[in-house]
C-alpha cells in the first residue's frame, strides 16, 4: 500500500511540473521540491495511520473471535470453536484419501469428584486432562471441550485401529497422572467412544456414533475405549492373551459343594 502512495506521488510530481512550466515565462522552482517533499510526507503519515488502524482493527477482531471460540478454563477450543474447525477439516479437499477418527471423552464419576474434593479441584482435573491429551495429539489434530467434563478429539489421517491405540495410551496416562495429584485421589479415569469417517464425514453423525460408543464404554465399567462398532479397543479389563502356559488347577478330592 505504501509503495502505491510512493508511485502516486512521483506521478503527481511529473504532472505538476508539466503544468507549472510555461513555454513563454520561466518559473522559479527553488521551493518546489520542498513543497512536494512535505506533501509526500503528509500523504505517507496519513497512509501509515490508516494502515495501522486497519491492522489494529483486524487483530482486535481476530482476538475477539479466538476468545469466543476458546474455553477460558482449559485454553482449548470450546464447543463452538471445535465444531466450526472440525467441520472445516472434515470438508477438506483431500478427504477421499484420508480417514479421520473422532474421540468423545468423558471423565468418569466427575460429579462425585467435585462433591468430594470441591470445584477448584475439579477444575484442576479438567485442566490436567487437557494437558495430557495435548501430549497425545499432533499439530493436525483438534482438541475441544464440548461442555462440563466432556471433550472431543479429531484425529486426522488415522485409521480406527491406530486411533484406538493412541486413545488407550491417553486413557492410561491420564489415570496415572490423576493419581499423582496432590490429594492422591482415587478413581479419576476417562471413558472414550470412537467413531471413524469410514461411514461418513458428517460431524453430527460422527458425534452421534461416538456418543453411542461412549455409552457402551460406561456400561462396560468405564475407564476404557470402545469403538462405534461395539468393540472394546482398550482399557484395564482388556488384556492381551498370555503366551505362557497356565498352571493346572489343583486336584480336588471331592466335588465342590454349592453354598
N, C-alpha and C positions, 0 to 999 in steps of 0.2 A: 504493500500500500504506500509506504514512504517513497519507494522508487518511482511510483506513478506520479507523486507530487513533484519529485525532482524533475522528471521528464516534462511535466506540465509547465513548471517554472521556466525551464530552458526554452520551450516553445514560446512562452509568453515574452521572454526577453527578445527573441528574434522578431516577433510581431510588433512589439513596442518600438524597437529600433527602426524597423522599416516604416512604421507610422510616423515617428518623430523626425526622421531625416527628410529634409526638404530639398528638392533639386535646385532651388534658387537661393535659399538662405542657409548658411552654416549655423548649426545649433551647438551651444555649449553643453557638452556631455560630461563635464567634470564630475558632477554629483550624481549622475545617473546610475553607475554601478552600486554606489552605496544605497540608493533608494531601492534598487532591485534586491540587494542583499537583505535589507530589513524586511522587505515584503516576503522574501523567501523564508526568512526566519520565523515570521509570524505564521505563515502557512504551515511550516513544519511543526510549530508548537500546537497549533490547532489540530493538525493531523495526529500527532503523538497523543494529545489529550483524548481525542476521540477513540484512538486505538486502545489506550489504557482503560477507558471506561467500558468499551466493548468487551475486552478480555476480562475485566473485573466482574462484569455482569454475567458472562458465560461461566466463569469459575464459581460465582455465587450460586447460579442455578444448578451447576453440577454438584456442589456441596449439599444443597438442599435436597436434590434428588437422591444422592447417596445416603443422606441421613434418613430420608423417608423409606428407604429400602434396606436399612440395616437395623439389626436387633441391638438396642443400646446396651444390654447386659453382657452378651457374649461377643459382640463385634462381628458376627456372621450375618449373612443375609436373613431378613425376616421373610414371612410368607409371601408378601408382595414382591420383594426383590428376587426370591428364589423362583417363584412361578414365572415371572417375566423373563429372567435369564434362561431358565430351563426350557421354556417354550422356544426361545430363540435358538438355543443349542440343538434341540431336537429337530428343528426345521432346517438345520444347516444343509448346504448343498451336497456334502459328501456322505450323507446318511445311508445311501444304499449299500455302501461298502463297509459300514461300521455298525457294530452292535453296542448299545449302551444299556446300562443297568441302573435301576432306581432302588435305593435302600431307604426304607422307612424305619427309623429307630425310635424306640420309646423306652425311657428309663423305668425300670421295674420298681413298683411299690413307692413311687416318688412322693405321693401324698403322706405315706407313713413316715418317710424320711423327714419331710417338712414338719410333721407333727412332733416327731421325736427330737429333732435337733434344731428346729427353728428355720425360718425362711431365709435368713442370711446364709446358713449352712447350705440350704437347698440351692441358693444362687451360686455358691461355690461349686456344687456338684454339676450344675448345668455348664458352668464355665470350664470345669475340668473335662467334661465330655467333649466340648468343642476343641480344646487344646489337643486331646488325644486323637480325635477324629482328623484334625488337620495334619497329623503326622502320618496318616494312612491314606491321604488323597494326594493327587498330583495337581499341577497347575491347571490342567484342563478340566478337572473335576469341579463340582459345585456343591457347597455345603450350605444348608439353611436351617433356621429354626422356624418350624411351622406354627408353634404355639405351645405354651406350657413346657412339658418335658418331651415333646415330640420333635424330631429332627428328620431331615431328608438329605440324602446324598445322591447326586447324579454322577455315576462313574462312566466316563466316556471311553469308548474303544475297548471295552472289556466284555468277554463272553460271560455267561452266567456262572460257570464254574470258577473262573478267575476272580470275578467279583465276590463270589461266596467265600473264597479263601481270604480275600482281603477283609471282608466284613467280619469273618470269625476272628481274624487277628486283632481287629479293632475291638470286638467284644471282649476278648481275653485280656487285652492290655487295659481296657477301662476298668474291668473288675479288679485287676491288681492295683491300678493307680488309686482307685477309691479306697482300698484297704490301707493305703499309705497316707491318707488324710489325717490331720492332727487328732481328731476324736476317735480314730480307728473304727469307723462304722462297719457294720456287717450287712451283707446282702444288698449292696448297691450294685446293680447289674443293668444290662441293657438287652432288650429283645429286638430282633431285626427281621423285617419282612422284605423280600427281594422280588422284583419283577424285571423282566427283560423286554427289550424292544423287538424281540423275535415275533411277538404277536401284535405289534403296532407301536407307533411312536407318539400317540396322543398322551399328553401329560395327565389328564384327568383319568384315563384308563390305566396308565401305569400306577398312579397313586391308589386307585381302587384295588388293583390286583395286589399291590404291595401291602395295602391295609388288610386284605383278607389273609395274606401270608403272615402278617404280624399277629393277627388274631389267633392263628393256629400256633404260633410260637408261644404266645401267652398261655394257651390251653395246654401245651405240652410241658409246661413247667417253667417257662421264662428262661432268660439268660441263654438264648440260642438264636441261630439264624435259620429261617425257613423260607424256601422259595415259593413262588406263586403256584407251582405245580404240586405243592404239598410236601415236597421232600425236605427233610431236615438236613441242612448243609453243614452245621457246626454247632458246638455247644458242649457243656461239660458232660452231658449224658451221651454224646456221640463219640464213641471210642473206636479207634481202628482195631480190627481183629488181630489178636495176638498170634505171632508166628511160633511161639513156644508151646510145647505140649503141656496140657493141663494135667496136674497130678490126679490119679484115680481117686474117687470118693472112698472114704473109709468104709470098711466092711461092717455090716450090721448083723448082729446075732439074731435079731428078731424083727419082724415088721414094725414100722413106726405106728404108733397109736395116736389117732387124732384126738385132740382135746379141745 
